[in-house]
Amino acid sequence: MCKIVEDMCIEAQKEALMAVAGKLLFEGTLTPEKISEYCGLSLDEVKKLQAGKKA
């Protein structure tokens, strides 16, 4: 049961980081590389998000 809750928390955190990255991409002041660095996401995830795909 604890593993399930832990996985849910990790997924929720990932979704929150993706939402922040999406907002930063929309703002357009940071490069995908910087967004990746600041959010702790892979550059591939940020680029997929930028292209409008779910990472």
mmCIF entry with sequence, helices, sheets and N, C-alpha, C, O atoms, coordinates in Angstrom:
data_MODEL
# 
_entry.id   MODEL 
# 
_entity.id                         1 
_entity.type                       polymer 
_entity.pdbx_number_of_molecules   1 
# 
_entity_poly.entity_id                      1 
_entity_poly.type                           'polypeptide(L)' 
_entity_poly.nstd_linkage                   no 
_entity_poly.nstd_monomer                   no 
_entity_poly.pdbx_seq_one_letter_code       MCKIVEDMCIEAQKEALMAVAGKLLFEGTLTPEKISEYCGLSLDEVKKLQAGKKA 
_entity_poly.pdbx_seq_one_letter_code_can   MCKIVEDMCIEAQKEALMAVAGKLLFEGTLTPEKISEYCGLSLDEVKKLQAGKKA 
_entity_poly.pdbx_strand_id                 A 
# 
loop_
_entity_poly_seq.entity_id 
_entity_poly_seq.num 
_entity_poly_seq.mon_id 
_entity_poly_seq.hetero 
1 1  MET n 
1 2  CYS n 
1 3  LYS n 
1 4  ILE n 
1 5  VAL n 
1 6  GLU n 
1 7  ASP n 
1 8  MET n 
1 9  CYS n 
1 10 ILE n 
1 11 GLU n 
1 12 ALA n 
1 13 GLN n 
1 14 LYS n 
1 15 GLU n 
1 16 ALA n 
1 17 LEU n 
1 18 MET n 
1 19 ALA n 
1 20 VAL n 
1 21 ALA n 
1 22 GLY n 
1 23 LYS n 
1 24 LEU n 
1 25 LEU n 
1 26 PHE n 
1 27 GLU n 
1 28 GLY n 
1 29 THR n 
1 30 LEU n 
1 31 THR n 
1 32 PRO n 
1 33 GLU n 
1 34 LYS n 
1 35 ILE n 
1 36 SER n 
1 37 GLU n 
1 38 TYR n 
1 39 CYS n 
1 40 GLY n 
1 41 LEU n 
1 42 SER n 
1 43 LEU n 
1 44 ASP n 
1 45 GLU n 
1 46 VAL n 
1 47 LYS n 
1 48 LYS n 
1 49 LEU n 
1 50 GLN n 
1 51 ALA n 
1 52 GLY n 
1 53 LYS n 
1 54 LYS n 
1 55 ALA n 
# 
_struct_asym.id          A 
_struct_asym.entity_id   1 
# 
loop_
_struct_conf.conf_type_id 
_struct_conf.id 
_struct_conf.pdbx_PDB_helix_id 
_struct_conf.beg_label_comp_id 
_struct_conf.beg_label_asym_id 
_struct_conf.beg_label_seq_id 
_struct_conf.pdbx_beg_PDB_ins_code 
_struct_conf.end_label_comp_id 
_struct_conf.end_label_asym_id 
_struct_conf.end_label_seq_id 
_struct_conf.pdbx_end_PDB_ins_code 
_struct_conf.beg_auth_comp_id 
_struct_conf.beg_auth_asym_id 
_struct_conf.beg_auth_seq_id 
_struct_conf.end_auth_comp_id 
_struct_conf.end_auth_asym_id 
_struct_conf.end_auth_seq_id 
_struct_conf.pdbx_PDB_helix_class 
_struct_conf.details 
_struct_conf.pdbx_PDB_helix_length 
HELX_P HELX_P1 AA1 CYS A 2  ? GLU A 27 ? CYS A 2  GLU A 27 1 ? 26 
HELX_P HELX_P2 AA2 PRO A 32 ? CYS A 39 ? PRO A 32 CYS A 39 1 ? 8  
HELX_P HELX_P3 AA3 LEU A 43 ? GLN A 50 ? LEU A 43 GLN A 50 1 ? 8  
# 
_struct_conf_type.id          HELX_P 
_struct_conf_type.criteria    ? 
_struct_conf_type.reference   ? 
# 
loop_
_atom_site.group_PDB 
_atom_site.id 
_atom_site.type_symbol 
_atom_site.label_atom_id 
_atom_site.label_alt_id 
_atom_site.label_comp_id 
_atom_site.label_asym_id 
_atom_site.label_entity_id 
_atom_site.label_seq_id 
_atom_site.pdbx_PDB_ins_code 
_atom_site.Cartn_x 
_atom_site.Cartn_y 
_atom_site.Cartn_z 
_atom_site.occupancy 
_atom_site.B_iso_or_equiv 
_atom_site.pdbx_formal_charge 
_atom_site.auth_seq_id 
_atom_site.auth_comp_id 
_atom_site.auth_asym_id 
_atom_site.auth_atom_id 
_atom_site.pdbx_PDB_model_num 
ATOM 1   N N  . MET A 1 1  ? 0.821  -1.197 0.000   1.00 0.00 ? 1  MET A N  1 
ATOM 2   C CA . MET A 1 1  ? 0.000  0.000  0.000   1.00 0.00 ? 1  MET A CA 1 
ATOM 3   C C  . MET A 1 1  ? 0.865  1.261  0.000   1.00 0.00 ? 1  MET A C  1 
ATOM 4   O O  . MET A 1 1  ? 0.553  2.227  -0.697  1.00 0.00 ? 1  MET A O  1 
ATOM 5   N N  . CYS A 1 2  ? 1.947  1.257  0.775   1.00 0.00 ? 2  CYS A N  1 
ATOM 6   C CA . CYS A 1 2  ? 2.822  2.429  0.828   1.00 0.00 ? 2  CYS A CA 1 
ATOM 7   C C  . CYS A 1 2  ? 3.448  2.710  -0.534  1.00 0.00 ? 2  CYS A C  1 
ATOM 8   O O  . CYS A 1 2  ? 3.618  3.870  -0.911  1.00 0.00 ? 2  CYS A O  1 
ATOM 9   N N  . LYS A 1 3  ? 3.790  1.666  -1.268  1.00 0.00 ? 3  LYS A N  1 
ATOM 10  C CA . LYS A 1 3  ? 4.390  1.832  -2.597  1.00 0.00 ? 3  LYS A CA 1 
ATOM 11  C C  . LYS A 1 3  ? 3.412  2.519  -3.536  1.00 0.00 ? 3  LYS A C  1 
ATOM 12  O O  . LYS A 1 3  ? 3.812  3.361  -4.340  1.00 0.00 ? 3  LYS A O  1 
ATOM 13  N N  . ILE A 1 4  ? 2.143  2.170  -3.444  1.00 0.00 ? 4  ILE A N  1 
ATOM 14  C CA . ILE A 1 4  ? 1.121  2.777  -4.294  1.00 0.00 ? 4  ILE A CA 1 
ATOM 15  C C  . ILE A 1 4  ? 0.998  4.267  -3.987  1.00 0.00 ? 4  ILE A C  1 
ATOM 16  O O  . ILE A 1 4  ? 0.933  5.090  -4.900  1.00 0.00 ? 4  ILE A O  1 
ATOM 17  N N  . VAL A 1 5  ? 0.967  4.607  -2.715  1.00 0.00 ? 5  VAL A N  1 
ATOM 18  C CA . VAL A 1 5  ? 0.864  6.012  -2.304  1.00 0.00 ? 5  VAL A CA 1 
ATOM 19  C C  . VAL A 1 5  ? 2.108  6.765  -2.735  1.00 0.00 ? 5  VAL A C  1 
ATOM 20  O O  . VAL A 1 5  ? 2.012  7.892  -3.221  1.00 0.00 ? 5  VAL A O  1 
ATOM 21  N N  . GLU A 1 6  ? 3.259  6.165  -2.565  1.00 0.00 ? 6  GLU A N  1 
ATOM 22  C CA . GLU A 1 6  ? 4.517  6.799  -2.980  1.00 0.00 ? 6  GLU A CA 1 
ATOM 23  C C  . GLU A 1 6  ? 4.522  7.053  -4.488  1.00 0.00 ? 6  GLU A C  1 
ATOM 24  O O  . GLU A 1 6  ? 4.918  8.130  -4.932  1.00 0.00 ? 6  GLU A O  1 
ATOM 25  N N  . ASP A 1 7  ? 4.090  6.078  -5.269  1.00 0.00 ? 7  ASP A N  1 
ATOM 26  C CA . ASP A 1 7  ? 4.019  6.242  -6.724  1.00 0.00 ? 7  ASP A CA 1 
ATOM 27  C C  . ASP A 1 7  ? 3.052  7.353  -7.117  1.00 0.00 ? 7  ASP A C  1 
ATOM 28  O O  . ASP A 1 7  ? 3.311  8.110  -8.052  1.00 0.00 ? 7  ASP A O  1 
ATOM 29  N N  . MET A 1 8  ? 1.934  7.445  -6.393  1.00 0.00 ? 8  MET A N  1 
ATOM 30  C CA . MET A 1 8  ? 0.965  8.507  -6.672  1.00 0.00 ? 8  MET A CA 1 
ATOM 31  C C  . MET A 1 8  ? 1.559  9.879  -6.377  1.00 0.00 ? 8  MET A C  1 
ATOM 32  O O  . MET A 1 8  ? 1.318  10.827 -7.124  1.00 0.00 ? 8  MET A O  1 
ATOM 33  N N  . CYS A 1 9  ? 2.321  9.997  -5.316  1.00 0.00 ? 9  CYS A N  1 
ATOM 34  C CA . CYS A 1 9  ? 2.959  11.264 -4.961  1.00 0.00 ? 9  CYS A CA 1 
ATOM 35  C C  . CYS A 1 9  ? 4.004  11.662 -6.002  1.00 0.00 ? 9  CYS A C  1 
ATOM 36  O O  . CYS A 1 9  ? 4.108  12.831 -6.374  1.00 0.00 ? 9  CYS A O  1 
ATOM 37  N N  . ILE A 1 10 ? 4.766  10.693 -6.461  1.00 0.00 ? 10 ILE A N  1 
ATOM 38  C CA . ILE A 1 10 ? 5.778  10.956 -7.478  1.00 0.00 ? 10 ILE A CA 1 
ATOM 39  C C  . ILE A 1 10 ? 5.111  11.415 -8.767  1.00 0.00 ? 10 ILE A C  1 
ATOM 40  O O  . ILE A 1 10 ? 5.580  12.357 -9.405  1.00 0.00 ? 10 ILE A O  1 
ATOM 41  N N  . GLU A 1 11 ? 4.025  10.763 -9.153  1.00 0.00 ? 11 GLU A N  1 
ATOM 42  C CA . GLU A 1 11 ? 3.300  11.135 -10.372 1.00 0.00 ? 11 GLU A CA 1 
ATOM 43  C C  . GLU A 1 11 ? 2.705  12.536 -10.249 1.00 0.00 ? 11 GLU A C  1 
ATOM 44  O O  . GLU A 1 11 ? 2.738  13.311 -11.205 1.00 0.00 ? 11 GLU A O  1 
ATOM 45  N N  . ALA A 1 12 ? 2.164  12.861 -9.083  1.00 0.00 ? 12 ALA A N  1 
ATOM 46  C CA . ALA A 1 12 ? 1.590  14.191 -8.865  1.00 0.00 ? 12 ALA A CA 1 
ATOM 47  C C  . ALA A 1 12 ? 2.674  15.266 -8.940  1.00 0.00 ? 12 ALA A C  1 
ATOM 48  O O  . ALA A 1 12 ? 2.457  16.342 -9.498  1.00 0.00 ? 12 ALA A O  1 
ATOM 49  N N  . GLN A 1 13 ? 3.838  14.965 -8.375  1.00 0.00 ? 13 GLN A N  1 
ATOM 50  C CA . GLN A 1 13 ? 4.949  15.918 -8.427  1.00 0.00 ? 13 GLN A CA 1 
ATOM 51  C C  . GLN A 1 13 ? 5.401  16.126 -9.875  1.00 0.00 ? 13 GLN A C  1 
ATOM 52  O O  . GLN A 1 13 ? 5.669  17.254 -10.288 1.00 0.00 ? 13 GLN A O  1 
ATOM 53  N N  . LYS A 1 14 ? 5.484  15.054 -10.630 1.00 0.00 ? 14 LYS A N  1 
ATOM 54  C CA . LYS A 1 14 ? 5.892  15.128 -12.035 1.00 0.00 ? 14 LYS A CA 1 
ATOM 55  C C  . LYS A 1 14 ? 4.899  15.974 -12.829 1.00 0.00 ? 14 LYS A C  1 
ATOM 56  O O  . LYS A 1 14 ? 5.300  16.802 -13.648 1.00 0.00 ? 14 LYS A O  1 
ATOM 57  N N  . GLU A 1 15 ? 3.605  15.765 -12.587 1.00 0.00 ? 15 GLU A N  1 
ATOM 58  C CA . GLU A 1 15 ? 2.579  16.542 -13.280 1.00 0.00 ? 15 GLU A CA 1 
ATOM 59  C C  . GLU A 1 15 ? 2.689  18.023 -12.933 1.00 0.00 ? 15 GLU A C  1 
ATOM 60  O O  . GLU A 1 15 ? 2.502  18.876 -13.801 1.00 0.00 ? 15 GLU A O  1 
ATOM 61  N N  . ALA A 1 16 ? 2.989  18.335 -11.683 1.00 0.00 ? 16 ALA A N  1 
ATOM 62  C CA . ALA A 1 16 ? 3.143  19.727 -11.269 1.00 0.00 ? 16 ALA A CA 1 
ATOM 63  C C  . ALA A 1 16 ? 4.350  20.363 -11.955 1.00 0.00 ? 16 ALA A C  1 
ATOM 64  O O  . ALA A 1 16 ? 4.280  21.508 -12.400 1.00 0.00 ? 16 ALA A O  1 
ATOM 65  N N  . LEU A 1 17 ? 5.446  19.631 -12.039 1.00 0.00 ? 17 LEU A N  1 
ATOM 66  C CA . LEU A 1 17 ? 6.639  20.145 -12.715 1.00 0.00 ? 17 LEU A CA 1 
ATOM 67  C C  . LEU A 1 17 ? 6.385  20.352 -14.203 1.00 0.00 ? 17 LEU A C  1 
ATOM 68  O O  . LEU A 1 17 ? 6.873  21.318 -14.789 1.00 0.00 ? 17 LEU A O  1 
ATOM 69  N N  . MET A 1 18 ? 5.627  19.453 -14.811 1.00 0.00 ? 18 MET A N  1 
ATOM 70  C CA . MET A 1 18 ? 5.283  19.595 -16.225 1.00 0.00 ? 18 MET A CA 1 
ATOM 71  C C  . MET A 1 18 ? 4.406  20.832 -16.437 1.00 0.00 ? 18 MET A C  1 
ATOM 72  O O  . MET A 1 18 ? 4.547  21.529 -17.442 1.00 0.00 ? 18 MET A O  1 
ATOM 73  N N  . ALA A 1 19 ? 3.506  21.104 -15.494 1.00 0.00 ? 19 ALA A N  1 
ATOM 74  C CA . ALA A 1 19 ? 2.654  22.286 -15.595 1.00 0.00 ? 19 ALA A CA 1 
ATOM 75  C C  . ALA A 1 19 ? 3.490  23.562 -15.504 1.00 0.00 ? 19 ALA A C  1 
ATOM 76  O O  . ALA A 1 19 ? 3.274  24.505 -16.265 1.00 0.00 ? 19 ALA A O  1 
ATOM 77  N N  . VAL A 1 20 ? 4.435  23.588 -14.578 1.00 0.00 ? 20 VAL A N  1 
ATOM 78  C CA . VAL A 1 20 ? 5.325  24.749 -14.448 1.00 0.00 ? 20 VAL A CA 1 
ATOM 79  C C  . VAL A 1 20 ? 6.154  24.914 -15.713 1.00 0.00 ? 20 VAL A C  1 
ATOM 80  O O  . VAL A 1 20 ? 6.296  26.026 -16.221 1.00 0.00 ? 20 VAL A O  1 
ATOM 81  N N  . ALA A 1 21 ? 6.697  23.827 -16.218 1.00 0.00 ? 21 ALA A N  1 
ATOM 82  C CA . ALA A 1 21 ? 7.503  23.890 -17.440 1.00 0.00 ? 21 ALA A CA 1 
ATOM 83  C C  . ALA A 1 21 ? 6.666  24.404 -18.609 1.00 0.00 ? 21 ALA A C  1 
ATOM 84  O O  . ALA A 1 21 ? 7.150  25.188 -19.424 1.00 0.00 ? 21 ALA A O  1 
ATOM 85  N N  . GLY A 1 22 ? 5.424  23.967 -18.690 1.00 0.00 ? 22 GLY A N  1 
ATOM 86  C CA . GLY A 1 22 ? 4.537  24.436 -19.751 1.00 0.00 ? 22 GLY A CA 1 
ATOM 87  C C  . GLY A 1 22 ? 4.305  25.935 -19.671 1.00 0.00 ? 22 GLY A C  1 
ATOM 88  O O  . GLY A 1 22 ? 4.297  26.620 -20.693 1.00 0.00 ? 22 GLY A O  1 
ATOM 89  N N  . LYS A 1 23 ? 4.121  26.437 -18.480 1.00 0.00 ? 23 LYS A N  1 
ATOM 90  C CA . LYS A 1 23 ? 3.933  27.884 -18.291 1.00 0.00 ? 23 LYS A CA 1 
ATOM 91  C C  . LYS A 1 23 ? 5.196  28.652 -18.661 1.00 0.00 ? 23 LYS A C  1 
ATOM 92  O O  . LYS A 1 23 ? 5.120  29.717 -19.275 1.00 0.00 ? 23 LYS A O  1 
ATOM 93  N N  . LEU A 1 24 ? 6.349  28.118 -18.293 1.00 0.00 ? 24 LEU A N  1 
ATOM 94  C CA . LEU A 1 24 ? 7.614  28.774 -18.635 1.00 0.00 ? 24 LEU A CA 1 
ATOM 95  C C  . LEU A 1 24 ? 7.833  28.779 -20.148 1.00 0.00 ? 24 LEU A C  1 
ATOM 96  O O  . LEU A 1 24 ? 8.323  29.761 -20.705 1.00 0.00 ? 24 LEU A O  1 
ATOM 97  N N  . LEU A 1 25 ? 7.471  27.688 -20.803 1.00 0.00 ? 25 LEU A N  1 
ATOM 98  C CA . LEU A 1 25 ? 7.581  27.634 -22.258 1.00 0.00 ? 25 LEU A CA 1 
ATOM 99  C C  . LEU A 1 25 ? 6.648  28.653 -22.903 1.00 0.00 ? 25 LEU A C  1 
ATOM 100 O O  . LEU A 1 25 ? 7.030  29.330 -23.858 1.00 0.00 ? 25 LEU A O  1 
ATOM 101 N N  . PHE A 1 26 ? 5.432  28.764 -22.386 1.00 0.00 ? 26 PHE A N  1 
ATOM 102 C CA . PHE A 1 26 ? 4.461  29.710 -22.925 1.00 0.00 ? 26 PHE A CA 1 
ATOM 103 C C  . PHE A 1 26 ? 4.960  31.142 -22.770 1.00 0.00 ? 26 PHE A C  1 
ATOM 104 O O  . PHE A 1 26 ? 4.785  31.971 -23.663 1.00 0.00 ? 26 PHE A O  1 
ATOM 105 N N  . GLU A 1 27 ? 5.588  31.426 -21.618 1.00 0.00 ? 27 GLU A N  1 
ATOM 106 C CA . GLU A 1 27 ? 6.124  32.766 -21.370 1.00 0.00 ? 27 GLU A CA 1 
ATOM 107 C C  . GLU A 1 27 ? 7.231  33.101 -22.356 1.00 0.00 ? 27 GLU A C  1 
ATOM 108 O O  . GLU A 1 27 ? 7.335  34.240 -22.812 1.00 0.00 ? 27 GLU A O  1 
ATOM 109 N N  . GLY A 1 28 ? 8.052  32.121 -22.685 1.00 0.00 ? 28 GLY A N  1 
ATOM 110 C CA . GLY A 1 28 ? 9.063  32.280 -23.714 1.00 0.00 ? 28 GLY A CA 1 
ATOM 111 C C  . GLY A 1 28 ? 10.333 33.003 -23.318 1.00 0.00 ? 28 GLY A C  1 
ATOM 112 O O  . GLY A 1 28 ? 11.115 33.391 -24.186 1.00 0.00 ? 28 GLY A O  1 
ATOM 113 N N  . THR A 1 29 ? 10.557 33.193 -22.033 1.00 0.00 ? 29 THR A N  1 
ATOM 114 C CA . THR A 1 29 ? 11.766 33.911 -21.615 1.00 0.00 ? 29 THR A CA 1 
ATOM 115 C C  . THR A 1 29 ? 12.950 32.988 -21.332 1.00 0.00 ? 29 THR A C  1 
ATOM 116 O O  . THR A 1 29 ? 14.090 33.447 -21.257 1.00 0.00 ? 29 THR A O  1 
ATOM 117 N N  . LEU A 1 30 ? 12.686 31.698 -21.176 1.00 0.00 ? 30 LEU A N  1 
ATOM 118 C CA . LEU A 1 30 ? 13.749 30.741 -20.899 1.00 0.00 ? 30 LEU A CA 1 
ATOM 119 C C  . LEU A 1 30 ? 13.861 29.722 -22.026 1.00 0.00 ? 30 LEU A C  1 
ATOM 120 O O  . LEU A 1 30 ? 12.880 29.407 -22.699 1.00 0.00 ? 30 LEU A O  1 
ATOM 121 N N  . THR A 1 31 ? 15.058 29.221 -22.215 1.00 0.00 ? 31 THR A N  1 
ATOM 122 C CA . THR A 1 31 ? 15.277 28.175 -23.206 1.00 0.00 ? 31 THR A CA 1 
ATOM 123 C C  . THR A 1 31 ? 14.797 26.835 -22.642 1.00 0.00 ? 31 THR A C  1 
ATOM 124 O O  . THR A 1 31 ? 14.711 26.669 -21.425 1.00 0.00 ? 31 THR A O  1 
ATOM 125 N N  . PRO A 1 32 ? 14.487 25.886 -23.517 1.00 0.00 ? 32 PRO A N  1 
ATOM 126 C CA . PRO A 1 32 ? 14.125 24.551 -23.026 1.00 0.00 ? 32 PRO A CA 1 
ATOM 127 C C  . PRO A 1 32 ? 15.227 23.942 -22.150 1.00 0.00 ? 32 PRO A C  1 
ATOM 128 O O  . PRO A 1 32 ? 14.937 23.206 -21.208 1.00 0.00 ? 32 PRO A O  1 
ATOM 129 N N  . GLU A 1 33 ? 16.469 24.248 -22.460 1.00 0.00 ? 33 GLU A N  1 
ATOM 130 C CA . GLU A 1 33 ? 17.588 23.724 -21.660 1.00 0.00 ? 33 GLU A CA 1 
ATOM 131 C C  . GLU A 1 33 ? 17.525 24.253 -20.228 1.00 0.00 ? 33 GLU A C  1 
ATOM 132 O O  . GLU A 1 33 ? 17.726 23.498 -19.277 1.00 0.00 ? 33 GLU A O  1 
ATOM 133 N N  . LYS A 1 34 ? 17.248 25.548 -20.075 1.00 0.00 ? 34 LYS A N  1 
ATOM 134 C CA . LYS A 1 34 ? 17.165 26.138 -18.733 1.00 0.00 ? 34 LYS A CA 1 
ATOM 135 C C  . LYS A 1 34 ? 15.936 25.613 -17.983 1.00 0.00 ? 34 LYS A C  1 
ATOM 136 O O  . LYS A 1 34 ? 16.005 25.343 -16.784 1.00 0.00 ? 34 LYS A O  1 
ATOM 137 N N  . ILE A 1 35 ? 14.830 25.473 -18.684 1.00 0.00 ? 35 ILE A N  1 
ATOM 138 C CA . ILE A 1 35 ? 13.619 24.940 -18.060 1.00 0.00 ? 35 ILE A CA 1 
ATOM 139 C C  . ILE A 1 35 ? 13.873 23.524 -17.574 1.00 0.00 ? 35 ILE A C  1 
ATOM 140 O O  . ILE A 1 35 ? 13.457 23.153 -16.476 1.00 0.00 ? 35 ILE A O  1 
ATOM 141 N N  . SER A 1 36 ? 14.556 22.732 -18.391 1.00 0.00 ? 36 SER A N  1 
ATOM 142 C CA . SER A 1 36 ? 14.917 21.368 -18.013 1.00 0.00 ? 36 SER A CA 1 
ATOM 143 C C  . SER A 1 36 ? 15.770 21.375 -16.747 1.00 0.00 ? 36 SER A C  1 
ATOM 144 O O  . SER A 1 36 ? 15.540 20.597 -15.821 1.00 0.00 ? 36 SER A O  1 
ATOM 145 N N  . GLU A 1 37 ? 16.743 22.254 -16.725 1.00 0.00 ? 37 GLU A N  1 
ATOM 146 C CA . GLU A 1 37 ? 17.650 22.359 -15.582 1.00 0.00 ? 37 GLU A CA 1 
ATOM 147 C C  . GLU A 1 37 ? 16.899 22.791 -14.321 1.00 0.00 ? 37 GLU A C  1 
ATOM 148 O O  . GLU A 1 37 ? 17.081 22.195 -13.259 1.00 0.00 ? 37 GLU A O  1 
ATOM 149 N N  . TYR A 1 38 ? 16.065 23.812 -14.429 1.00 0.00 ? 38 TYR A N  1 
ATOM 150 C CA . TYR A 1 38 ? 15.378 24.363 -13.264 1.00 0.00 ? 38 TYR A CA 1 
ATOM 151 C C  . TYR A 1 38 ? 14.277 23.444 -12.741 1.00 0.00 ? 38 TYR A C  1 
ATOM 152 O O  . TYR A 1 38 ? 14.057 23.374 -11.532 1.00 0.00 ? 38 TYR A O  1 
ATOM 153 N N  . CYS A 1 39 ? 13.590 22.746 -13.623 1.00 0.00 ? 39 CYS A N  1 
ATOM 154 C CA . CYS A 1 39 ? 12.470 21.889 -13.210 1.00 0.00 ? 39 CYS A CA 1 
ATOM 155 C C  . CYS A 1 39 ? 12.893 20.457 -12.908 1.00 0.00 ? 39 CYS A C  1 
ATOM 156 O O  . CYS A 1 39 ? 12.119 19.690 -12.334 1.00 0.00 ? 39 CYS A O  1 
ATOM 157 N N  . GLY A 1 40 ? 14.100 20.094 -13.285 1.00 0.00 ? 40 GLY A N  1 
ATOM 158 C CA . GLY A 1 40 ? 14.558 18.735 -13.039 1.00 0.00 ? 40 GLY A CA 1 
ATOM 159 C C  . GLY A 1 40 ? 13.948 17.724 -13.991 1.00 0.00 ? 40 GLY A C  1 
ATOM 160 O O  . GLY A 1 40 ? 13.893 16.531 -13.692 1.00 0.00 ? 40 GLY A O  1 
ATOM 161 N N  . LEU A 1 41 ? 13.489 18.203 -15.136 1.00 0.00 ? 41 LEU A N  1 
ATOM 162 C CA . LEU A 1 41 ? 12.945 17.322 -16.170 1.00 0.00 ? 41 LEU A CA 1 
ATOM 163 C C  . LEU A 1 41 ? 14.005 17.087 -17.223 1.00 0.00 ? 41 LEU A C  1 
ATOM 164 O O  . LEU A 1 41 ? 14.942 17.874 -17.360 1.00 0.00 ? 41 LEU A O  1 
ATOM 165 N N  . SER A 1 42 ? 13.857 16.002 -17.967 1.00 0.00 ? 42 SER A N  1 
ATOM 166 C CA . SER A 1 42 ? 14.806 15.775 -19.051 1.00 0.00 ? 42 SER A CA 1 
ATOM 167 C C  . SER A 1 42 ? 14.533 16.780 -20.170 1.00 0.00 ? 42 SER A C  1 
ATOM 168 O O  . SER A 1 42 ? 13.414 17.272 -20.317 1.00 0.00 ? 42 SER A O  1 
ATOM 169 N N  . LEU A 1 43 ? 15.554 17.073 -20.942 1.00 0.00 ? 43 LEU A N  1 
ATOM 170 C CA . LEU A 1 43 ? 15.392 17.987 -22.067 1.00 0.00 ? 43 LEU A CA 1 
ATOM 171 C C  . LEU A 1 43 ? 14.394 17.416 -23.061 1.00 0.00 ? 43 LEU A C  1 
ATOM 172 O O  . LEU A 1 43 ? 13.632 18.163 -23.674 1.00 0.00 ? 43 LEU A O  1 
ATOM 173 N N  . ASP A 1 44 ? 14.391 16.107 -23.225 1.00 0.00 ? 44 ASP A N  1 
ATOM 174 C CA . ASP A 1 44 ? 13.434 15.454 -24.124 1.00 0.00 ? 44 ASP A CA 1 
ATOM 175 C C  . ASP A 1 44 ? 11.995 15.693 -23.656 1.00 0.00 ? 44 ASP A C  1 
ATOM 176 O O  . ASP A 1 44 ? 11.112 15.954 -24.473 1.00 0.00 ? 44 ASP A O  1 
ATOM 177 N N  . GLU A 1 45 ? 11.758 15.603 -22.347 1.00 0.00 ? 45 GLU A N  1 
ATOM 178 C CA . GLU A 1 45 ? 10.415 15.846 -21.818 1.00 0.00 ? 45 GLU A CA 1 
ATOM 179 C C  . GLU A 1 45 ? 9.967  17.283 -22.099 1.00 0.00 ? 45 GLU A C  1 
ATOM 180 O O  . GLU A 1 45 ? 8.824  17.523 -22.487 1.00 0.00 ? 45 GLU A O  1 
ATOM 181 N N  . VAL A 1 46 ? 10.878 18.229 -21.899 1.00 0.00 ? 46 VAL A N  1 
ATOM 182 C CA . VAL A 1 46 ? 10.551 19.637 -22.128 1.00 0.00 ? 46 VAL A CA 1 
ATOM 183 C C  . VAL A 1 46 ? 10.278 19.883 -23.611 1.00 0.00 ? 46 VAL A C  1 
ATOM 184 O O  . VAL A 1 46 ? 9.343  20.602 -23.962 1.00 0.00 ? 46 VAL A O  1 
ATOM 185 N N  . LYS A 1 47 ? 11.090 19.289 -24.473 1.00 0.00 ? 47 LYS A N  1 
ATOM 186 C CA . LYS A 1 47 ? 10.888 19.475 -25.912 1.00 0.00 ? 47 LYS A CA 1 
ATOM 187 C C  . LYS A 1 47 ? 9.576  18.847 -26.379 1.00 0.00 ? 47 LYS A C  1 
ATOM 188 O O  . LYS A 1 47 ? 8.908  19.401 -27.252 1.00 0.00 ? 47 LYS A O  1 
ATOM 189 N N  . LYS A 1 48 ? 9.197  17.701 -25.812 1.00 0.00 ? 48 LYS A N  1 
ATOM 190 C CA . LYS A 1 48 ? 7.913  17.093 -26.143 1.00 0.00 ? 48 LYS A CA 1 
ATOM 191 C C  . LYS A 1 48 ? 6.770  17.990 -25.681 1.00 0.00 ? 48 LYS A C  1 
ATOM 192 O O  . LYS A 1 48 ? 5.774  18.163 -26.383 1.00 0.00 ? 48 LYS A O  1 
ATOM 193 N N  . LEU A 1 49 ? 6.931  18.550 -24.499 1.00 0.00 ? 49 LEU A N  1 
ATOM 194 C CA . LEU A 1 49 ? 5.936  19.476 -23.985 1.00 0.00 ? 49 LEU A CA 1 
ATOM 195 C C  . LEU A 1 49 ? 5.820  20.703 -24.890 1.00 0.00 ? 49 LEU A C  1 
ATOM 196 O O  . LEU A 1 49 ? 4.721  21.186 -25.161 1.00 0.00 ? 49 LEU A O  1 
ATOM 197 N N  . GLN A 1 50 ? 6.952  21.192 -25.346 1.00 0.00 ? 50 GLN A N  1 
ATOM 198 C CA . GLN A 1 50 ? 6.991  22.343 -26.238 1.00 0.00 ? 50 GLN A CA 1 
ATOM 199 C C  . GLN A 1 50 ? 6.294  22.023 -27.558 1.00 0.00 ? 50 GLN A C  1 
ATOM 200 O O  . GLN A 1 50 ? 5.640  22.882 -28.149 1.00 0.00 ? 50 GLN A O  1 
ATOM 201 N N  . ALA A 1 51 ? 6.437  20.800 -28.007 1.00 0.00 ? 51 ALA A N  1 
ATOM 202 C CA . ALA A 1 51 ? 5.816  20.380 -29.264 1.00 0.00 ? 51 ALA A CA 1 
ATOM 203 C C  . ALA A 1 51 ? 4.335  20.044 -29.087 1.00 0.00 ? 51 ALA A C  1 
ATOM 204 O O  . ALA A 1 51 ? 3.646  19.734 -30.058 1.00 0.00 ? 51 ALA A O  1 
ATOM 205 N N  . GLY A 1 52 ? 3.847  20.106 -27.843 1.00 0.00 ? 52 GLY A N  1 
ATOM 206 C CA . GLY A 1 52 ? 2.443  19.853 -27.583 1.00 0.00 ? 52 GLY A CA 1 
ATOM 207 C C  . GLY A 1 52 ? 2.103  18.404 -27.338 1.00 0.00 ? 52 GLY A C  1 
ATOM 208 O O  . GLY A 1 52 ? 0.936  18.015 -27.375 1.00 0.00 ? 52 GLY A O  1 
ATOM 209 N N  . LYS A 1 53 ? 3.130  17.600 -27.088 1.00 0.00 ? 53 LYS A N  1 
ATOM 210 C CA . LYS A 1 53 ? 2.909  16.184 -26.808 1.00 0.00 ? 53 LYS A CA 1 
ATOM 211 C C  . LYS A 1 53 ? 3.038  15.945 -25.333 1.00 0.00 ? 53 LYS A C  1 
ATOM 212 O O  . LYS A 1 53 ? 3.764  16.661 -24.643 1.00 0.00 ? 53 LYS A O  1 
ATOM 213 N N  . LYS A 1 54 ? 2.346  14.948 -24.841 1.00 0.00 ? 54 LYS A N  1 
ATOM 214 C CA . LYS A 1 54 ? 2.504  14.563 -23.440 1.00 0.00 ? 54 LYS A CA 1 
ATOM 215 C C  . LYS A 1 54 ? 3.772  13.736 -23.300 1.00 0.00 ? 54 LYS A C  1 
ATOM 216 O O  . LYS A 1 54 ? 3.961  12.748 -24.010 1.00 0.00 ? 54 LYS A O  1 
ATOM 217 N N  . ALA A 1 55 ? 4.648  14.149 -22.370 1.00 0.00 ? 55 ALA A N  1 
ATOM 218 C CA . ALA A 1 55 ? 5.931  13.458 -22.175 1.00 0.00 ? 55 ALA A CA 1 
ATOM 219 C C  . ALA A 1 55 ? 5.763  12.210 -21.336 1.00 0.00 ? 55 ALA A C  1 
ATOM 220 O O  . ALA A 1 55 ? 6.739  11.507 -21.073 1.00 0.00 ? 55 ALA A O  1 
# 
